[in-house]
Amino acid sequence: MKHIRAFTTFLTATLLTLASLQAQAAGSQDFGDYQVHWSVLPSTFLSPEVAKANDLQRSKGIGIVNISIMQEQDNGALKPVSGQVEGKVSNDIQQINFLAFRRIEEGDAVYFIAEYQYRSGELMTFNITARPTGHRQDLSVRFAHTLFSD
């Protein structure tokens, strides 16, 4: 639990940094009462300790995609909810890899994390399907992002 909290804290800080550095590294799509949020980062942004504690590979050719499903509350606030996330990523020559998402829950926070391989400067297109627990309809998002090795 302590390792997940450290990862969640680090991931939040990293996402805030990424949002300020690369506007396209994070985004969201609205589905009425639900929103799907995403972010993409190189695994080298993780400290070796956080990567090891969360069984994530830390390499110049490995990226991490983070998905969260948010539900709008009566007061307008967004609350993370659990569910299922699946998807695939393809490069510019349409080579497709399926993403193996892992759910990470810490208190009220719920994230779905998957690793994928990329080449520096390669445009990667993500097709993600999220389904909140108890919701009958899939929430499908598509976004593209290019990572550069540091």
PADOLO-819813 format. One record per residue: residue number from 1; residue in one letter; z, y, x of N, C-alpha, C, O in turn. Coordinates in steps of 0.1 Angstrom, whole numbers. Each point is the difference from the previous one (the first is absolute). Example, Ala and Ser with C-alpha at 12.3 -4.5 7.8 and 13.67 -1.06 7.14 Angstrom:
# PADOLO-819813
1,A,78,-57,132,0,12,-9,0,12,9,7,0,10
2,S,-14,11,-14,0,11,9,8,11,-8,1,11,5
# end
This chain:
# PADOLO-819813
1,M,0,-12,8,0,12,-8,0,13,9,-7,9,-3
2,K,15,-10,14,0,12,9,-13,3,6,-4,11,2
3,H,-4,-22,1,-13,1,6,-10,7,-10,-8,8,4
4,I,9,-13,-16,-9,6,-10,3,14,-2,-9,8,-2
5,R,22,-4,1,3,14,-1,-5,8,11,-5,11,-2
6,A,6,-16,14,-5,7,12,-15,2,-1,-6,10,3
7,F,-1,-21,-8,-14,1,-2,-4,10,-10,-9,8,2
8,T,16,-8,-14,-3,9,-10,2,14,4,-8,9,-3
9,T,19,-6,10,3,13,5,-11,5,10,-5,11,0
10,F,2,-20,9,-11,3,10,-13,2,-7,-8,9,3
11,L,5,-18,-13,-13,1,-7,-1,14,-7,-10,6,0
12,T,21,-2,-7,0,12,-7,-3,12,10,-8,9,-3
13,A,15,-9,14,-2,10,10,-14,0,6,-6,11,1
14,T,1,-23,1,-14,-1,5,-10,5,-10,-9,7,4
15,L,11,-10,-16,-9,4,-11,0,15,-1,-10,6,-3
16,L,22,0,4,0,15,-1,-7,6,12,-7,10,-2
17,T,9,-16,13,-8,5,12,-14,-2,-2,-8,9,3
18,L,4,-20,-7,-15,-3,-2,-6,9,-11,-11,5,2
19,A,19,-2,-12,-5,8,-11,-3,14,6,-10,7,-4
20,S,18,-2,13,-3,13,6,-11,0,11,-6,10,2
21,L,4,-22,4,-10,-1,11,-13,-4,-5,-11,5,4
22,Q,10,-14,-14,-12,-5,-5,1,-1,-15,6,-9,-6
23,A,-13,19,-1,1,1,-14,-5,-13,-7,5,-3,-11
24,Q,-15,-4,17,-5,-11,-7,8,-13,3,-4,-11,-5
25,A,14,12,13,8,-12,3,9,-5,-12,4,-11,-1
26,A,-2,20,-9,8,-3,-12,-7,5,-12,-7,10,1
27,G,9,-16,-12,-6,5,-13,7,-7,-12,9,-9,2
28,S,-14,13,-13,5,-7,-13,-10,2,-11,-9,8,1
29,Q,11,-17,-11,-9,1,-11,9,-2,-13,9,-8,0
30,D,-12,16,-10,8,1,-12,-6,-9,-11,-12,0,-2
31,F,21,-8,-4,-4,-9,-11,8,3,-13,4,-10,-6
32,G,-1,22,3,9,3,-11,14,0,4,5,8,7
33,D,2,-19,-12,14,-2,3,3,-5,14,11,0,4
34,Y,-22,-5,2,2,-5,14,-9,7,10,-10,6,-4
35,Q,14,-7,16,-8,5,11,0,-10,11,11,-7,2
36,V,-22,5,5,0,-8,12,-1,9,12,-10,8,1
37,H,19,-9,8,0,8,13,-4,-9,11,4,-12,1
38,W,-11,17,9,-4,-8,12,1,9,12,0,12,0
39,S,2,-19,11,0,6,13,-5,-10,10,2,-12,-1
40,V,-8,17,12,-6,-9,11,5,6,13,-1,12,2
41,L,5,-21,7,4,4,13,-2,-11,11,0,-11,-4
42,P,-3,15,16,-1,-10,11,14,-6,2,10,7,-1
43,S,-10,-20,4,13,-7,2,7,5,13,12,-2,1
44,T,-20,9,8,7,5,12,9,12,-4,7,5,9
45,F,-8,0,-21,9,11,-4,14,-5,-2,10,7,0
46,L,-8,-21,-2,13,-6,-2,6,-2,14,-7,-3,10
47,S,20,5,-9,7,-3,12,0,-15,2,-1,-7,-10
48,P,2,2,23,0,-14,2,11,-7,-8,-1,-11,-5
49,E,13,18,4,11,-6,-7,-2,-2,-15,3,-10,-6
50,V,-9,20,0,-3,0,-14,-10,-11,-3,1,-8,-10
51,A,-12,8,18,-10,-10,-1,6,-15,1,-3,-8,-9
52,K,11,6,19,6,-13,2,9,-4,-12,-1,-11,-5
53,A,9,20,1,10,-2,-11,-7,-4,-13,6,-6,-8
54,N,-18,11,6,-7,-2,-12,-12,-9,1,-9,-1,-9
55,D,8,-7,21,-10,-9,2,-14,5,-2,-9,-6,-6
56,L,7,18,12,-13,7,0,-6,0,14,8,3,10
57,Q,-21,-5,-8,-6,1,13,-2,15,3,-4,8,-8
58,R,6,-5,20,-1,14,5,-12,-1,11,2,-5,11
59,S,-13,10,-15,-12,-1,8,-10,11,-3,0,5,-11
60,K,-8,-1,21,-10,10,-3,-10,-4,-10,-6,9,-6
61,G,4,-21,4,-10,-5,-10,5,-4,-14,-7,-5,-8
62,I,20,8,6,6,-4,-13,5,13,-7,7,8,5
63,G,-11,-7,-18,4,11,-8,9,-6,-11,1,-12,-3
64,I,6,21,-3,10,-3,-11,-4,8,-12,-2,12,1
65,V,1,-19,-12,-3,7,-13,13,-2,-8,5,-11,-2
66,N,-1,23,-4,13,0,-8,-4,4,-14,-6,11,-2
67,I,10,-19,-8,-3,4,-14,13,0,-8,9,-8,3
68,S,-7,18,-11,11,1,-9,-5,3,-14,-9,7,-2
69,I,16,-13,-8,-3,2,-14,11,9,-6,12,-4,1
70,M,-15,15,-6,9,9,-6,-1,2,-15,-12,0,-5
71,Q,23,1,-2,-1,1,-14,7,14,-4,10,3,5
72,E,-17,4,-13,5,13,-4,11,-2,-11,-2,-7,-10
73,Q,13,14,13,12,-1,-9,-1,11,-11,-9,9,1
74,D,17,-10,-11,0,10,-11,2,14,5,-5,9,-6
75,N,13,-7,17,2,13,5,-11,5,10,1,10,6
76,G,-11,-19,-4,-11,4,9,1,-5,14,-9,1,8
77,A,21,-6,-5,2,-5,14,-7,-14,1,-2,-7,-9
78,L,-2,4,22,-7,-12,3,11,-10,5,8,3,8
79,K,-9,-16,-13,9,-10,5,-8,-12,5,-10,-4,-7
80,P,13,-1,19,-8,-12,5,4,-12,-9,11,-2,-4
81,V,-22,-6,2,2,-12,-8,-6,-12,8,-8,2,8
82,S,13,-14,-12,-5,-12,6,-12,-5,-7,-4,6,-10
83,G,-2,-16,15,-12,-5,-6,-7,-9,10,6,-6,9
84,Q,-19,5,-10,-9,-7,9,-11,9,6,-5,8,-8
85,V,2,-10,20,-11,7,6,-9,-10,8,5,-8,7
86,E,-18,9,-9,-9,-8,8,-12,9,3,-2,11,-6
87,G,-6,-15,16,-11,8,3,-8,-5,12,3,-11,6
88,K,-13,18,-2,-8,-3,11,-5,13,7,1,10,-6
89,V,-5,-12,18,-4,11,8,-14,-4,6,-2,-11,4
90,S,-7,20,-3,-13,-3,6,-4,11,9,4,12,-1
91,N,-12,-15,11,-5,10,10,-13,5,-4,-5,-4,-11
92,D,-2,12,19,-12,6,-4,-12,-9,0,-11,3,-6
93,I,12,-15,11,-10,-10,-1,4,-11,-10,-6,-11,0
94,Q,15,14,-9,4,-8,-11,7,-14,3,-1,-9,-7
95,Q,7,9,19,8,-12,3,14,2,-7,6,10,1
96,I,-3,-20,-9,12,1,-9,11,-8,5,-2,-12,4
97,N,14,17,-5,12,-7,3,10,2,-11,2,11,-5
98,F,4,-22,0,10,1,-10,13,4,6,4,-4,11
99,L,4,12,-18,13,6,4,11,-9,-5,0,-3,-12
100,A,10,0,20,11,-8,-4,12,10,-1,7,2,10
101,F,-5,3,-22,11,9,-2,14,-7,0,1,-10,-6
102,R,9,17,12,14,-4,-1,7,11,-8,-2,12,3
103,R,11,-16,-12,8,10,-7,13,2,8,6,-9,4
104,I,-3,22,-3,12,4,7,8,9,-10,-5,10,-5
105,E,17,-15,2,9,8,-10,13,3,7,6,-8,7
106,E,-3,21,-8,13,5,6,5,10,-10,-5,11,-1
107,G,16,-15,-6,5,9,-10,-10,3,-11,-6,-9,-6
108,D,2,22,4,-10,3,-10,-14,0,6,-10,1,-8
109,A,9,-2,21,-13,0,6,-7,-13,0,6,-11,2
110,V,-19,11,-6,-8,-12,0,-13,3,6,-7,9,-4
111,Y,3,-17,15,-12,2,7,-8,-13,1,7,-11,-1
112,F,-20,11,2,-8,-11,2,-8,2,13,-8,10,1
113,I,11,-18,9,-6,3,14,-9,-12,4,3,-11,-3
114,A,-15,15,9,-9,-10,5,-5,5,13,-2,12,2
115,E,-1,-21,7,-7,3,13,-14,-4,-1,-5,-8,-8
116,Y,-3,15,16,-15,-3,0,-5,4,14,6,8,7
117,Q,-17,-14,-3,-6,3,13,-11,11,-2,-7,1,-10
118,Y,6,8,21,-10,10,0,-4,3,14,7,-3,9
119,R,-19,9,-8,-4,6,13,1,15,-1,-3,6,-10
120,S,7,0,21,2,15,0,-12,7,-5,-11,-3,5
121,G,12,12,-14,-11,8,-6,-8,-7,-10,-9,6,-6
122,E,13,-18,2,-7,-8,-11,5,4,-13,12,0,-3
123,L,-21,4,-6,3,3,-14,4,-13,-8,-9,-9,0
124,M,20,9,-5,5,-12,-8,2,4,-14,6,10,-3
125,T,-11,-19,-6,0,3,-15,10,-10,-6,-2,-12,2
126,F,12,17,-9,10,-8,-6,-2,-1,-15,-3,10,-7
127,N,3,-22,1,-1,-3,-14,13,-7,-4,3,-11,4
128,I,6,19,-11,14,-5,-3,2,-1,-15,-5,8,-7
129,T,11,-19,3,4,-2,-14,15,-1,0,6,-9,6
130,A,0,18,-14,15,-1,-2,3,-2,-15,-7,4,-8
131,R,17,-12,6,4,-3,-14,15,1,0,7,-8,5
132,P,-2,19,-12,15,1,-1,6,-11,-8,-7,-5,-10
133,T,19,1,13,6,-10,-8,1,4,-15,4,11,-3
134,G,-8,-20,-5,0,2,-15,-11,8,-5,-1,3,-12
135,H,-9,1,20,-11,8,-4,-12,-10,0,-2,-8,9
136,R,-6,9,-20,-11,-9,-2,-13,3,8,-8,-8,3
137,Q,7,21,0,-13,5,6,1,2,15,10,5,5
138,D,-20,-10,2,-1,3,14,-3,14,3,-7,7,-8
139,L,13,-2,19,-3,14,4,-8,-2,13,6,-3,11
140,S,-19,6,-11,-8,-2,11,-3,14,7,-4,10,-6
141,V,5,-10,19,-3,11,8,-10,-3,11,1,-12,5
142,R,-9,21,-1,-9,-2,12,1,13,8,-1,11,-5
143,F,3,-13,18,1,11,9,-5,-5,14,0,-11,3
144,A,-4,21,5,-5,-3,13,7,8,10,5,11,-2
145,H,-3,-17,14,7,8,11,-5,-5,14,-4,-12,1
146,T,4,20,8,-3,-3,14,12,2,9,6,11,0
147,L,-2,-21,7,11,2,10,-6,0,14,-11,-5,3
148,F,18,12,6,-4,1,14,11,-6,8,12,4,-2
149,S,-15,-12,12,11,-5,8,5,11,9,-7,8,5
150,D,20,-9,-3,6,10,9,0,-4,14,5,8,9
# end
